[in-house]
Amino acid sequence: HHLCWPLSMQTFGATADPQLQHFIEIESQKQRFQQLVHQMTEVCWEKCMDKPGPKLDSRTEVCFVNCVERFIDTSQFILNRLEQTQRSRGSFSETMSD
């Protein structure tokens, strides 16, 4: 229950200890990821489903799989870029403290 802080918590993330800040970052990333998955399902569903039916025909299934894979590739690319940015920022602050 107590994990769902109001967003105002994030505003004093800067003054909070790094662990708390890290936790908040991870939580918001998880949220973004869940939104992505939701979005992906909606987009691919609309794109591939001509006629809603009890089961997918092979063409619809292939379309859906391709759509999801493209979405995942894109998301993976974005996540990798984010990680690289964070890593380079981390090494930068380490060199600063030497």
Sequence and secondary structure as in RCSB ss.txt:
>XXXX:A:sequence
HHLCWPLSMQTFGATADPQLQHFIEIESQKQRFQQLVHQMTEVCWEKCMDKPGPKLDSRTEVCFVNCVERFIDTS
QFILNRLEQTQRSRGSFSETMSD
>XXXX:A:secstr
 TT   THHHHTTTTS HHHHHHHHHHHHHHHHHHHHHHHHHHHHHHH SS  SS  HHHHHHHHHHHHHHHHHH
HHHHHHHHHHHHHHHHHHHHHH 
